[in-house]
Amino acid sequence: MTERSKATLRPDNSFEFVTIAAARARQLLRGCIPKVEGSLKPARRALQEVVSGAIEHSERPVAAPAKPAK
């Protein structure tokens, strides 16, 4: 990432930005506590969290939890 102000911290790569926000939206849908005030919609809140810098990402993706067998 390049040097940017904290108010508009966004990855240079759009794919990375969307991937991080999507992963955070899934967390919010599962009941995680939001890290910033904003929209009630999980996808929009996730975007706001990534842009604000409240979400730190790692180079290694986190695996999704296994779905229970039916």
Backbone hydrogen bonds in HBPLUS format (Angstrom, degrees):
<---DONOR---> <-ACCEPTOR-->    atom                        ^
c    i                          cat <-CA-CA->   ^        H-A-AA   ^      H-
h    n   atom  resd res      DA  || num        DHA   H-A  angle D-A-AA Bond
n    s   type  num  typ     dist DA aas  dist angle  dist       angle   num
A0008-THR N   A0005-SER O   3.22 MM   3  5.79 145.9  2.35 112.6 120.2     1
A0009-LEU N   A0051-VAL O   2.88 MM  42  5.03 120.3  2.25 174.7 158.7     2
A0017-PHE N   A0013-ASN O   3.06 MM   4  6.38 157.1  2.11 151.1 157.7     3
A0018-VAL N   A0014-SER O   2.98 MM   4  6.23 165.3  2.00 154.0 156.5     4
A0019-THR N   A0015-PHE O   2.91 MM   4  6.05 158.6  1.96 149.0 155.6     5
A0020-ILE N   A0016-GLU O   2.95 MM   4  6.09 162.3  1.98 152.0 156.0     6
A0021-ALA N   A0017-PHE O   3.01 MM   4  6.18 165.2  2.03 148.7 153.4     7
A0022-ALA N   A0018-VAL O   2.84 MM   4  5.95 154.6  1.90 147.1 154.3     8
A0023-ALA N   A0019-THR O   3.07 MM   4  6.24 158.0  2.12 144.6 150.0     9
A0024-ARG N   A0020-ILE O   3.02 MM   4  6.27 156.8  2.07 148.6 155.2    10
A0025-ALA N   A0021-ALA O   2.84 MM   4  6.04 151.6  1.92 146.4 154.6    11
A0026-ARG N   A0022-ALA O   3.03 MM   4  6.30 153.4  2.10 146.0 152.2    12
A0027-GLN N   A0023-ALA O   3.14 MM   4  6.47 151.0  2.23 140.8 148.5    13
A0028-LEU N   A0024-ARG O   2.91 MM   4  6.25 156.0  1.97 151.2 157.5    14
A0029-LEU N   A0025-ALA O   2.91 MM   4  6.16 153.3  1.99 147.9 155.2    15
A0030-ARG N   A0026-ARG O   3.07 MM   4  6.31 138.3  2.25 140.4 151.0    16
A0030-ARG N   A0027-GLN O   3.13 MM   3  5.12 127.2  2.42  93.9 107.7    17
A0032-CYS N   A0027-GLN O   3.08 MM   5  5.60 166.9  2.10 143.6 140.7    18
A0031-GLY N   A0028-LEU O   3.05 MM   3  5.13 154.6  2.12 101.5 109.5    19
A0045-ARG N   A0041-LYS O   2.88 MM   4  6.03 162.7  1.91 160.9 166.8    20
A0046-ALA N   A0042-PRO O   2.89 MM   4  6.00 154.3  1.96 145.8 152.4    21
A0047-LEU N   A0043-ALA O   3.14 MM   4  6.43 155.9  2.20 143.8 149.4    22
A0048-GLN N   A0044-ARG O   3.00 MM   4  6.30 158.3  2.04 149.3 155.3    23
A0049-GLU N   A0045-ARG O   2.89 MM   4  6.17 150.8  1.98 148.4 156.6    24
A0050-VAL N   A0046-ALA O   3.01 MM   4  6.29 157.4  2.07 151.1 156.4    25
A0051-VAL N   A0047-LEU O   2.97 MM   4  6.16 169.7  1.98 155.3 158.2    26
A0052-SER N   A0048-GLN O   2.96 MM   4  6.02 152.9  2.04 143.2 150.5    27
A0054-ALA N   A0049-GLU O   3.04 MM   5  5.23 136.4  2.24 159.9 161.6    28
A0053-GLY N   A0050-VAL O   3.16 MM   3  5.28 146.0  2.29 100.3 110.3    29
